[in-house]
Amino acid sequence: MLQTNKIFWADKLGIVSAVLCIIHCLAVPTLLTMGISFLKSPVIAILFILLAFVSIYKTTKGKFYKGVSVLLWIAFAGFVISILLEERAKIFQYTMYISSVGIIIGHLYSIKSNTY
C-alpha cells in the first residue's frame, strides 16, 4: 500500500510567506542604503499580515490538533503586534523574527501531523 503525504496549500503559503517576511526584514536596511525605498512601504507589511492570516485561518479551520492552532494564532498575534509597534522599540524587530519562526514551526508541525 502506498503512503502519500498530503500537504495543504495553506501550510505551504504560510511557510513561504513567513520565510519571505524574515528575508524582507533582514534585507530592507541594506536595500534602503542602496536607495531602494519602496520595500519599506506599509503595503508590504499589510500584505504579509494578510498572507499570514489567510494561511493560518485555512490551516486551523476544522483542525483536531488544537496545539497547532494555539501555536499558530499566538505567533500570528505576536507578529501583528510586532509590526504595529516596530517603530517604537528595537525589541519588536526581534519579536517579529521570533513570531515568524513560530509561524513556520506551526505550519511544519501541521504538515507533519497531516501525513497519511
DOGU-399674 format. One record per residue: x, y, z of N, C-alpha, C in turn; residue in three letters; residue number from 1. Coordinates in steps of 0.05 Angstrom, whole numbers, m for minus. Layout:
REM DOGU-399674
<pakol n_xx="X" n_yy="Y" n_zz="Z" ca_xx="X" ca_yy="Y" ca_zz="Z" c_xx="X" c_yy="Y" c_zz="Z" aa="ALA" i="NUM"/>
...
This chain:
REM DOGU-399674
<pakol n_xx="17" n_yy="m24" n_zz="0" ca_xx="0" ca_yy="0" ca_zz="0" c_xx="18" c_yy="25" c_zz="0" aa="MET" i="1"/>
<pakol n_xx="12" n_yy="43" n_zz="m18" ca_xx="27" ca_yy="68" ca_zz="m19" c_xx="19" c_yy="88" c_zz="2" aa="LEU" i="2"/>
<pakol n_xx="38" n_yy="101" n_zz="13" ca_xx="33" ca_yy="121" ca_zz="33" c_xx="39" c_yy="148" c_zz="20" aa="GLN" i="3"/>
<pakol n_xx="19" n_yy="166" n_zz="20" ca_xx="23" ca_yy="192" ca_zz="8" c_xx="23" c_yy="214" c_zz="29" aa="THR" i="4"/>
<pakol n_xx="36" n_yy="235" n_zz="22" ca_xx="37" ca_yy="258" ca_zz="40" c_xx="19" c_yy="280" c_zz="29" aa="ASN" i="5"/>
<pakol n_xx="0" n_yy="289" n_zz="45" ca_xx="m18" ca_yy="309" ca_zz="36" c_xx="m10" c_yy="335" c_zz="50" aa="LYS" i="6"/>
<pakol n_xx="1" n_yy="354" n_zz="35" ca_xx="9" ca_yy="379" ca_zz="45" c_xx="m10" c_yy="400" c_zz="35" aa="ILE" i="7"/>
<pakol n_xx="m24" n_yy="413" n_zz="53" ca_xx="m44" ca_yy="433" ca_zz="45" c_xx="m31" c_yy="459" c_zz="35" aa="PHE" i="8"/>
<pakol n_xx="m44" n_yy="472" n_zz="16" ca_xx="m34" ca_yy="496" ca_zz="5" c_xx="m31" c_yy="518" c_zz="26" aa="TRP" i="9"/>
<pakol n_xx="m48" n_yy="518" n_zz="46" ca_xx="m46" ca_yy="539" ca_zz="66" c_xx="m20" c_yy="537" c_zz="82" aa="ALA" i="10"/>
<pakol n_xx="m12" n_yy="512" n_zz="88" ca_xx="14" ca_yy="508" ca_zz="102" c_xx="37" c_yy="518" c_zz="85" aa="ASP" i="11"/>
<pakol n_xx="36" n_yy="511" n_zz="59" ca_xx="57" ca_yy="520" ca_zz="41" c_xx="58" c_yy="550" c_zz="40" aa="LYS" i="12"/>
<pakol n_xx="35" n_yy="563" n_zz="37" ca_xx="33" ca_yy="592" ca_zz="36" c_xx="44" c_yy="604" c_zz="61" aa="LEU" i="13"/>
<pakol n_xx="37" n_yy="593" n_zz="84" ca_xx="46" ca_yy="604" ca_zz="110" c_xx="76" c_yy="602" c_zz="113" aa="GLY" i="14"/>
<pakol n_xx="88" n_yy="580" n_zz="105" ca_xx="117" ca_yy="576" ca_zz="107" c_xx="131" c_yy="596" c_zz="89" aa="ILE" i="15"/>
<pakol n_xx="122" n_yy="597" n_zz="64" ca_xx="135" ca_yy="614" ca_zz="44" c_xx="133" c_yy="643" c_zz="52" aa="VAL" i="16"/>
<pakol n_xx="109" n_yy="652" n_zz="60" ca_xx="106" ca_yy="680" ca_zz="68" c_xx="122" c_yy="687" c_zz="92" aa="SER" i="17"/>
<pakol n_xx="124" n_yy="669" n_zz="112" ca_xx="139" ca_yy="675" ca_zz="136" c_xx="169" c_yy="677" c_zz="130" aa="ALA" i="18"/>
<pakol n_xx="179" n_yy="659" n_zz="113" ca_xx="207" ca_yy="660" ca_zz="104" c_xx="212" c_yy="685" c_zz="89" aa="VAL" i="19"/>
<pakol n_xx="195" n_yy="693" n_zz="71" ca_xx="198" ca_yy="718" ca_zz="55" c_xx="197" c_yy="742" c_zz="74" aa="LEU" i="20"/>
<pakol n_xx="181" n_yy="741" n_zz="94" ca_xx="179" ca_yy="763" ca_zz="114" c_xx="206" c_yy="766" c_zz="128" aa="CYS" i="21"/>
<pakol n_xx="218" n_yy="744" n_zz="137" ca_xx="243" ca_yy="745" ca_zz="150" c_xx="265" c_yy="756" c_zz="132" aa="ILE" i="22"/>
<pakol n_xx="265" n_yy="746" n_zz="107" ca_xx="285" ca_yy="756" ca_zz="87" c_xx="280" c_yy="786" c_zz="83" aa="ILE" i="23"/>
<pakol n_xx="255" n_yy="794" n_zz="80" ca_xx="249" ca_yy="822" ca_zz="76" c_xx="259" c_yy="839" c_zz="99" aa="HIS" i="24"/>
<pakol n_xx="253" n_yy="830" n_zz="124" ca_xx="261" ca_yy="846" ca_zz="147" c_xx="292" c_yy="848" c_zz="150" aa="CYS" i="25"/>
<pakol n_xx="306" n_yy="827" n_zz="142" ca_xx="335" ca_yy="828" ca_zz="143" c_xx="347" c_yy="844" c_zz="120" aa="LEU" i="26"/>
<pakol n_xx="334" n_yy="844" n_zz="97" ca_xx="345" ca_yy="858" ca_zz="74" c_xx="339" c_yy="887" c_zz="72" aa="ALA" i="27"/>
<pakol n_xx="317" n_yy="896" n_zz="83" ca_xx="308" ca_yy="924" ca_zz="80" c_xx="329" c_yy="944" c_zz="88" aa="VAL" i="28"/>
<pakol n_xx="342" n_yy="941" n_zz="112" ca_xx="362" ca_yy="962" ca_zz="119" c_xx="384" c_yy="964" c_zz="98" aa="PRO" i="29"/>
<pakol n_xx="394" n_yy="942" n_zz="87" ca_xx="414" ca_yy="943" ca_zz="66" c_xx="404" c_yy="956" c_zz="41" aa="THR" i="30"/>
<pakol n_xx="380" n_yy="948" n_zz="33" ca_xx="368" ca_yy="959" ca_zz="8" c_xx="361" c_yy="989" c_zz="11" aa="LEU" i="31"/>
<pakol n_xx="354" n_yy="997" n_zz="35" ca_xx="349" ca_yy="1026" ca_zz="39" c_xx="374" c_yy="1043" c_zz="35" aa="LEU" i="32"/>
<pakol n_xx="397" n_yy="1032" n_zz="44" ca_xx="422" ca_yy="1047" ca_zz="40" c_xx="429" c_yy="1048" c_zz="10" aa="THR" i="33"/>
<pakol n_xx="418" n_yy="1030" n_zz="m6" ca_xx="423" ca_yy="1030" ca_zz="m34" c_xx="403" c_yy="1047" c_zz="m49" aa="MET" i="34"/>
<pakol n_xx="384" n_yy="1059" n_zz="m35" ca_xx="364" ca_yy="1076" ca_zz="m47" c_xx="338" c_yy="1062" c_zz="m56" aa="GLY" i="35"/>
<pakol n_xx="335" n_yy="1037" n_zz="m49" ca_xx="311" ca_yy="1023" ca_zz="m56" c_xx="292" c_yy="1025" c_zz="m32" aa="ILE" i="36"/>
<pakol n_xx="274" n_yy="1045" n_zz="m33" ca_xx="258" ca_yy="1051" ca_zz="m10" c_xx="229" c_yy="1041" c_zz="m11" aa="SER" i="37"/>
<pakol n_xx="221" n_yy="1031" n_zz="m34" ca_xx="193" ca_yy="1022" ca_zz="m36" c_xx="188" c_yy="997" c_zz="m19" aa="PHE" i="38"/>
<pakol n_xx="209" n_yy="983" n_zz="m11" ca_xx="205" ca_yy="959" ca_zz="6" c_xx="197" c_yy="966" c_zz="34" aa="LEU" i="39"/>
<pakol n_xx="200" n_yy="990" n_zz="42" ca_xx="193" ca_yy="999" ca_zz="69" c_xx="163" c_yy="1007" c_zz="71" aa="LYS" i="40"/>
<pakol n_xx="149" n_yy="1005" n_zz="49" ca_xx="121" ca_yy="1013" ca_zz="47" c_xx="104" c_yy="997" c_zz="66" aa="SER" i="41"/>
<pakol n_xx="84" n_yy="1010" n_zz="79" ca_xx="66" ca_yy="996" ca_zz="97" c_xx="48" c_yy="975" c_zz="82" aa="PRO" i="42"/>
<pakol n_xx="46" n_yy="979" n_zz="55" ca_xx="30" ca_yy="960" ca_zz="39" c_xx="43" c_yy="932" c_zz="41" aa="VAL" i="43"/>
<pakol n_xx="69" n_yy="931" n_zz="41" ca_xx="83" ca_yy="905" ca_zz="43" c_xx="77" c_yy="892" c_zz="70" aa="ILE" i="44"/>
<pakol n_xx="78" n_yy="908" n_zz="92" ca_xx="72" ca_yy="897" ca_zz="118" c_xx="43" c_yy="887" c_zz="119" aa="ALA" i="45"/>
<pakol n_xx="24" n_yy="901" n_zz="107" ca_xx="m3" ca_yy="892" ca_zz="107" c_xx="m6" c_yy="867" c_zz="90" aa="ILE" i="46"/>
<pakol n_xx="9" n_yy="865" n_zz="69" ca_xx="9" ca_yy="841" ca_zz="52" c_xx="18" c_yy="816" c_zz="68" aa="LEU" i="47"/>
<pakol n_xx="40" n_yy="820" n_zz="83" ca_xx="50" ca_yy="797" ca_zz="100" c_xx="29" c_yy="790" c_zz="121" aa="PHE" i="48"/>
<pakol n_xx="16" n_yy="809" n_zz="133" ca_xx="m4" ca_yy="804" ca_zz="154" c_xx="m27" c_yy="788" c_zz="141" aa="ILE" i="49"/>
<pakol n_xx="m36" n_yy="797" n_zz="118" ca_xx="m59" ca_yy="784" ca_zz="104" c_xx="m51" c_yy="755" c_zz="96" aa="LEU" i="50"/>
<pakol n_xx="m27" n_yy="751" n_zz="85" ca_xx="m19" ca_yy="724" ca_zz="78" c_xx="m17" c_yy="706" c_zz="102" aa="LEU" i="51"/>
<pakol n_xx="m6" n_yy="717" n_zz="124" ca_xx="m5" ca_yy="701" ca_zz="148" c_xx="m33" c_yy="694" c_zz="159" aa="ALA" i="52"/>
<pakol n_xx="m51" n_yy="713" n_zz="159" ca_xx="m78" ca_yy="709" ca_zz="169" c_xx="m92" c_yy="687" c_zz="152" aa="PHE" i="53"/>
<pakol n_xx="m91" n_yy="690" n_zz="126" ca_xx="m105" ca_yy="671" ca_zz="108" c_xx="m94" c_yy="643" c_zz="112" aa="VAL" i="54"/>
<pakol n_xx="m67" n_yy="641" n_zz="112" ca_xx="m55" ca_yy="614" ca_zz="115" c_xx="m61" c_yy="602" c_zz="142" aa="SER" i="55"/>
<pakol n_xx="m61" n_yy="617" n_zz="163" ca_xx="m67" ca_yy="606" ca_zz="190" c_xx="m97" c_yy="600" c_zz="192" aa="ILE" i="56"/>
<pakol n_xx="m114" n_yy="617" n_zz="182" ca_xx="m142" ca_yy="612" ca_zz="184" c_xx="m149" c_yy="586" c_zz="169" aa="TYR" i="57"/>
<pakol n_xx="m139" n_yy="583" n_zz="145" ca_xx="m145" ca_yy="559" ca_zz="129" c_xx="m132" c_yy="534" c_zz="141" aa="LYS" i="58"/>
<pakol n_xx="m109" n_yy="537" n_zz="153" ca_xx="m96" ca_yy="514" ca_zz="166" c_xx="m111" c_yy="505" c_zz="191" aa="THR" i="59"/>
<pakol n_xx="m120" n_yy="523" n_zz="207" ca_xx="m132" ca_yy="516" ca_zz="233" c_xx="m162" c_yy="511" c_zz="231" aa="THR" i="60"/>
<pakol n_xx="m175" n_yy="518" n_zz="209" ca_xx="m204" ca_yy="514" ca_zz="207" c_xx="m211" c_yy="484" c_zz="206" aa="LYS" i="61"/>
<pakol n_xx="m226" n_yy="476" n_zz="226" ca_xx="m235" ca_yy="448" ca_zz="228" c_xx="m213" c_yy="428" c_zz="236" aa="GLY" i="62"/>
<pakol n_xx="m192" n_yy="438" n_zz="249" ca_xx="m170" ca_yy="420" ca_zz="257" c_xx="m176" c_yy="406" c_zz="283" aa="LYS" i="63"/>
<pakol n_xx="m165" n_yy="383" n_zz="285" ca_xx="m167" ca_yy="368" ca_zz="310" c_xx="m142" c_yy="372" c_zz="327" aa="PHE" i="64"/>
<pakol n_xx="m121" n_yy="382" n_zz="316" ca_xx="m96" ca_yy="386" ca_zz="330" c_xx="m96" c_yy="414" c_zz="343" aa="TYR" i="65"/>
<pakol n_xx="m106" n_yy="415" n_zz="367" ca_xx="m110" ca_yy="441" ca_zz="380" c_xx="m84" c_yy="455" c_zz="385" aa="LYS" i="66"/>
<pakol n_xx="m63" n_yy="440" n_zz="392" ca_xx="m36" ca_yy="452" ca_zz="397" c_xx="m26" c_yy="468" c_zz="374" aa="GLY" i="67"/>
<pakol n_xx="m30" n_yy="458" n_zz="350" ca_xx="m21" ca_yy="472" ca_zz="326" c_xx="m36" c_yy="498" c_zz="323" aa="VAL" i="68"/>
<pakol n_xx="m62" n_yy="497" n_zz="328" ca_xx="m79" ca_yy="521" ca_zz="325" c_xx="m70" c_yy="542" c_zz="345" aa="SER" i="69"/>
<pakol n_xx="m66" n_yy="535" n_zz="370" ca_xx="m57" ca_yy="554" ca_zz="390" c_xx="m30" c_yy="566" c_zz="383" aa="VAL" i="70"/>
<pakol n_xx="m11" n_yy="549" n_zz="375" ca_xx="15" ca_yy="559" ca_zz="368" c_xx="13" c_yy="579" c_zz="345" aa="LEU" i="71"/>
<pakol n_xx="m1" n_yy="572" n_zz="324" ca_xx="m3" ca_yy="590" ca_zz="301" c_xx="m17" c_yy="617" c_zz="308" aa="LEU" i="72"/>
<pakol n_xx="m38" n_yy="616" n_zz="323" ca_xx="m52" ca_yy="641" ca_zz="329" c_xx="m36" c_yy="659" c_zz="349" aa="TRP" i="73"/>
<pakol n_xx="m22" n_yy="646" n_zz="367" ca_xx="m5" ca_yy="662" ca_zz="385" c_xx="18" c_yy="675" c_zz="369" aa="ILE" i="74"/>
<pakol n_xx="30" n_yy="659" n_zz="352" ca_xx="52" ca_yy="670" ca_zz="335" c_xx="41" c_yy="693" c_zz="317" aa="ALA" i="75"/>
<pakol n_xx="17" n_yy="689" n_zz="306" ca_xx="5" ca_yy="710" ca_zz="290" c_xx="0" c_yy="735" c_zz="306" aa="PHE" i="76"/>
<pakol n_xx="m11" n_yy="733" n_zz="329" ca_xx="m16" ca_yy="756" ca_zz="346" c_xx="10" c_yy="771" c_zz="353" aa="ALA" i="77"/>
<pakol n_xx="31" n_yy="755" n_zz="359" ca_xx="57" ca_yy="767" ca_zz="364" c_xx="68" c_yy="781" c_zz="340" aa="GLY" i="78"/>
<pakol n_xx="64" n_yy="769" n_zz="316" ca_xx="73" ca_yy="781" ca_zz="291" c_xx="59" c_yy="808" c_zz="285" aa="PHE" i="79"/>
<pakol n_xx="33" n_yy="808" n_zz="289" ca_xx="18" ca_yy="833" ca_zz="283" c_xx="26" c_yy="855" c_zz="303" aa="VAL" i="80"/>
<pakol n_xx="27" n_yy="848" n_zz="328" ca_xx="35" ca_yy="868" ca_zz="349" c_xx="63" c_yy="878" c_zz="343" aa="ILE" i="81"/>
<pakol n_xx="81" n_yy="861" n_zz="335" ca_xx="108" ca_yy="869" ca_zz="329" c_xx="109" c_yy="888" c_zz="306" aa="SER" i="82"/>
<pakol n_xx="94" n_yy="883" n_zz="285" ca_xx="93" ca_yy="901" ca_zz="262" c_xx="82" c_yy="928" c_zz="270" aa="ILE" i="83"/>
<pakol n_xx="61" n_yy="928" n_zz="285" ca_xx="48" ca_yy="953" ca_zz="293" c_xx="66" c_yy="970" c_zz="311" aa="LEU" i="84"/>
<pakol n_xx="82" n_yy="957" n_zz="328" ca_xx="99" ca_yy="971" ca_zz="347" c_xx="129" c_yy="972" c_zz="339" aa="LEU" i="85"/>
<pakol n_xx="135" n_yy="964" n_zz="315" ca_xx="162" ca_yy="962" ca_zz="305" c_xx="178" c_yy="988" c_zz="308" aa="GLU" i="86"/>
<pakol n_xx="165" n_yy="1010" n_zz="303" ca_xx="179" ca_yy="1036" ca_zz="303" c_xx="183" c_yy="1046" c_zz="332" aa="GLU" i="87"/>
<pakol n_xx="170" n_yy="1035" n_zz="351" ca_xx="172" ca_yy="1045" ca_zz="379" c_xx="196" c_yy="1035" c_zz="394" aa="ARG" i="88"/>
<pakol n_xx="205" n_yy="1011" n_zz="389" ca_xx="228" ca_yy="999" ca_zz="403" c_xx="240" c_yy="977" c_zz="385" aa="ALA" i="89"/>
<pakol n_xx="266" n_yy="975" n_zz="387" ca_xx="281" ca_yy="955" ca_zz="372" c_xx="273" c_yy="926" c_zz="379" aa="LYS" i="90"/>
<pakol n_xx="264" n_yy="922" n_zz="403" ca_xx="257" ca_yy="895" ca_zz="412" c_xx="235" c_yy="883" c_zz="394" aa="ILE" i="91"/>
<pakol n_xx="217" n_yy="899" n_zz="383" ca_xx="196" ca_yy="889" ca_zz="367" c_xx="205" c_yy="878" c_zz="340" aa="PHE" i="92"/>
<pakol n_xx="229" n_yy="887" n_zz="331" ca_xx="240" ca_yy="874" ca_zz="307" c_xx="248" c_yy="845" c_zz="313" aa="GLN" i="93"/>
<pakol n_xx="258" n_yy="841" n_zz="337" ca_xx="266" ca_yy="814" ca_zz="344" c_xx="242" c_yy="796" c_zz="350" aa="TYR" i="94"/>
<pakol n_xx="221" n_yy="808" n_zz="362" ca_xx="197" ca_yy="792" ca_zz="367" c_xx="183" c_yy="785" c_zz="340" aa="THR" i="95"/>
<pakol n_xx="187" n_yy="802" n_zz="320" ca_xx="176" ca_yy="796" ca_zz="294" c_xx="190" c_yy="772" c_zz="282" aa="MET" i="96"/>
<pakol n_xx="216" n_yy="770" n_zz="285" ca_xx="231" ca_yy="746" ca_zz="275" c_xx="221" c_yy="721" c_zz="290" aa="TYR" i="97"/>
<pakol n_xx="219" n_yy="724" n_zz="317" ca_xx="211" ca_yy="701" ca_zz="333" c_xx="183" c_yy="692" c_zz="325" aa="ILE" i="98"/>
<pakol n_xx="165" n_yy="711" n_zz="321" ca_xx="138" ca_yy="704" ca_zz="313" c_xx="137" c_yy="691" c_zz="286" aa="SER" i="99"/>
<pakol n_xx="153" n_yy="701" n_zz="267" ca_xx="154" ca_yy="688" ca_zz="241" c_xx="165" c_yy="660" c_zz="242" aa="SER" i="100"/>
<pakol n_xx="185" n_yy="656" n_zz="259" ca_xx="195" ca_yy="628" ca_zz="263" c_xx="173" c_yy="611" c_zz="276" aa="VAL" i="101"/>
<pakol n_xx="158" n_yy="622" n_zz="294" ca_xx="136" ca_yy="607" ca_zz="306" c_xx="115" c_yy="599" c_zz="286" aa="GLY" i="102"/>
<pakol n_xx="109" n_yy="617" n_zz="267" ca_xx="90" ca_yy="611" ca_zz="245" c_xx="101" c_yy="588" c_zz="228" aa="ILE" i="103"/>
<pakol n_xx="127" n_yy="590" n_zz="221" ca_xx="139" ca_yy="569" ca_zz="205" c_xx="138" c_yy="542" c_zz="220" aa="ILE" i="104"/>
<pakol n_xx="145" n_yy="542" n_zz="245" ca_xx="145" ca_yy="517" ca_zz="261" c_xx="116" c_yy="506" c_zz="263" aa="ILE" i="105"/>
<pakol n_xx="97" n_yy="523" n_zz="267" ca_xx="69" ca_yy="515" ca_zz="268" c_xx="60" c_yy="502" c_zz="242" aa="GLY" i="106"/>
<pakol n_xx="67" n_yy="514" n_zz="220" ca_xx="59" ca_yy="502" ca_zz="194" c_xx="74" c_yy="476" c_zz="188" aa="HIS" i="107"/>
<pakol n_xx="99" n_yy="475" n_zz="196" ca_xx="114" ca_yy="450" ca_zz="192" c_xx="102" c_yy="427" c_zz="209" aa="LEU" i="108"/>
<pakol n_xx="94" n_yy="434" n_zz="234" ca_xx="82" ca_yy="414" ca_zz="251" c_xx="54" c_yy="406" c_zz="240" aa="TYR" i="109"/>
<pakol n_xx="40" n_yy="425" n_zz="228" ca_xx="14" ca_yy="419" ca_zz="216" c_xx="18" c_yy="400" c_zz="193" aa="SER" i="110"/>
<pakol n_xx="39" n_yy="404" n_zz="177" ca_xx="45" ca_yy="386" ca_zz="154" c_xx="51" c_yy="358" c_zz="165" aa="ILE" i="111"/>
<pakol n_xx="68" n_yy="357" n_zz="186" ca_xx="76" ca_yy="332" ca_zz="197" c_xx="51" c_yy="317" c_zz="209" aa="LYS" i="112"/>
<pakol n_xx="33" n_yy="331" n_zz="221" ca_xx="10" ca_yy="318" ca_zz="234" c_xx="m11" c_yy="310" c_zz="214" aa="SER" i="113"/>
<pakol n_xx="m9" n_yy="320" n_zz="189" ca_xx="m28" ca_yy="313" ca_zz="168" c_xx="m18" c_yy="293" c_zz="149" aa="ASN" i="114"/>
<pakol n_xx="3" n_yy="279" n_zz="156" ca_xx="15" ca_yy="259" ca_zz="138" c_xx="m2" c_yy="233" c_zz="141" aa="THR" i="115"/>
<pakol n_xx="m12" n_yy="224" n_zz="118" ca_xx="m29" ca_yy="200" ca_zz="118" c_xx="m13" c_yy="176" c_zz="108" aa="TYR" i="116"/>
